[in-house]
Amino acid sequence: MAEYKLLLPSMGEGVMEATIITWLFNEGDIVKEDDSVVEIATDKVDSDVPTPVSGKIVKILKQKDEVAKVGEAIAILEIEGEGNNTSSEETVTETPASAPDAETLKTIEEPLKVSASTEFSGDLYLSPLVKSIAQEENISETELKSIKGSGLEGRITKEDILAYVKNRGSQPAPQAPVQQAAPVAQSVATSVPASTVTAAAGDEIIPMDRMRKIIAENMVKAKQIAPHVTSFIETDVTNVVKWRNKNKAIFEKREGEKLTFMPIFVKAVVKAIQDFPMINVSISGENIIKKKNINIGMATALPDGNLIVPVIKNADQLSLSGLAKAINDLAYRARNKKLRPEDTQGATYTISNVGSFGNLMGTPIIPQPQVAILAIGAIVKKPAVLETPDGDVIAIRNLMFMSHSYDHRVVDGSLGGMMLKHVHDYLENWDLNTEI
C-alpha cells in the first residue's frame, strides 16, 4: 500500500489559503476518486475539494476552522501501490508539502503586481489578501515599504503585515513624502463600531456565519465609500414575456436548459453599457478606470439565506443562448457550493433580480469597486394606457419596475438616468422575432 498526500489545490489567481469548514469523511473511511472529501472557504466563496484517487483516509492533517495554504497537505490517504511518497501533485519531492517551491508559488500564489486599480504604486508586489489588510488598516505605501517581507523574493506575507499591525502602535509610522496626495477613498472610514444590544429573556442569539460576516462588512464599506443615488423607471415587458413564452419550450428541448428572463435583462444591460461606457468604470483614488471588459455580476440568493455574486465574464461576447447557459451554470453551481473563487471576481456591473422574491422594486447597494447596480422588479399584469392611431386605449400589459443605484462621485443623474432609460427602451422594443 502507498501513502498519498492530498494537497489543497489551486483556487484561482491571488487565492493562497483556505479555511477548513467540514470534513465529509472521517479517518478510516474509504473514498472513491472524485469524491468531495472536505468543504473549504476562501474570502470569496465556499467550495468542495475532491480526491483525485481512491483510498482510505488514514490521517486528517487540518482540522475544522484551521487554515491551509495552497499546496499544503490536508490529509493522508492509503492507496493501492508501492511506496509511501505520492501526492496529489504526482510525486512529492524533497520540498515539504507545507512549503511549495518557488515555481509552484509563481503559478498558484502569484501576488499581483499592483496596477492602476489600487492606490499603491507599481513597484509593490502584494497579494489581494495583504492588499486588503493594508487598505482596511489604512497602512500607507511608505509604511508597506518599511516592512521586511519573509515571503518569496522578500514579498510581504499575511503574517508579516499582521505582525506589523500588532506592533504598529508601539513605533512611529514612517513619514510619507509631502507631495504624495492621499487618495480620496482612503479618507473614508472602512468600519464602524458595532452596536451593543442586550438580549432579553427568551431571545435567541445566533452567531453570524463566516459568509454573513463578509457580506455585512462589504455592505457597510460600500455605503461608506459611495454616495448612492437611485433612479426608477416602469417598463412594459409584454413583448419580452411573449417572446419567452414562445421560445422556452423550444430552447429547453434543443439545449436541455431553462430559458429564464435573466439572459434578456443581461443582453439589454450590455447594450446600454456599450451606449454609455462610463458606467463601466471603477474609482482609484482621484482616477477613473474605464473597464475594457463587460463582466456582469449576478446577485444570487443561496439556500442558507446568504448572498453571492457570480460573474458572467465578457457578457458582451455571448449570444442569448450563450448567456442562458452561462447564467444557468453559475446559478446552479452557486446554490450547490460548486463555484470557484475566480467565478466571483472581476464584475464591472451587477444585476439584482429582486422580482424573484415577488418584490416590485428595491434600492440596491453598489458592490465595490463598481459604480452602479440595477435591480429588476417583479413582472406584474396591470391595466395600462396605450397610444394607437385611433386614440388611447386601456389594455392589460406586463409591467416591471427597475431601479438603478449609482455612485454620485462619478455618475451624475443624467448618465445614471440615461443608462436606465436605454435598458428600458431595449426591453420595451424587444423584437418578437429575435433568434435564440
Number of C-alpha atoms within 10 A of each C-alpha: 12 15 21 29 26 26 22 23 19 20 18 16 17 19 22 24 22 24 19 21 19 15 18 13 16 15 14 14 12 15 19 14 11 12 16 17 19 20 19 24 20 19 14 19 21 22 23 22 19 18 19 15 19 17 22 21 23 18 15 17 14 16 15 13 13 12 17 21 21 24 25 20 23 22 20 21 28 20 20 14 10 10 11 16 13 20 20 17 15 10 12 15 13 7 9 12 21 15 14 18 15 12 10 14 17 12 13 19 23 21 25 15 15 18 13 15 15 14 22 23 13 13 10 17 20 23 22 18 17 19 23 12 15 20 17 14 15 15 18 18 15 14 16 19 13 11 15 14 17 13 12 14 9 11 17 23 19 19 13 16 22 15 12 18 15 9 10 14 9 8 8 7 13 13 9 13 8 6 6 7 10 13 15 14 17 17 11 13 14 19 13 10 5 6 5 6 6 6 9 7 6 6 8 8 7 6 8 10 9 13 18 14 12 13 14 12 14 17 16 15 19 20 16 16 21 23 15 21 17 20 17 18 15 14 19 22 24 20 17 20 16 13 18 18 13 12 15 16 15 16 17 12 10 9 12 11 17 15 25 14 13 19 22 20 19 24 20 19 26 23 16 21 20 15 13 15 16 19 25 23 21 22 22 18 18 12 13 14 14 14 14 11 15 22 21 25 26 23 18 20 19 14 10 7 7 12 16 20 24 27 24 25 21 14 22 19 12 16 14 19 17 14 22 22 19 18 21 18 14 21 21 14 16 25 16 14 15 18 22 20 21 16 21 20 18 18 24 27 27 25 22 23 23 22 19 13 10 12 14 19 20 21 18 21 25 24 21 19 18 21 28 29 24 28 23 23 23 19 21 18 15 14 13 15 12 12 10 8 5 6 7 11 11 11 12 13 19 20 20 22 22 26 23 25 25 28 26 16 12 17 19 12 14 9 15 24 19 15 23 22 19 18 23 24 16 19 21 16 13 19 12 14 7 9 10 15
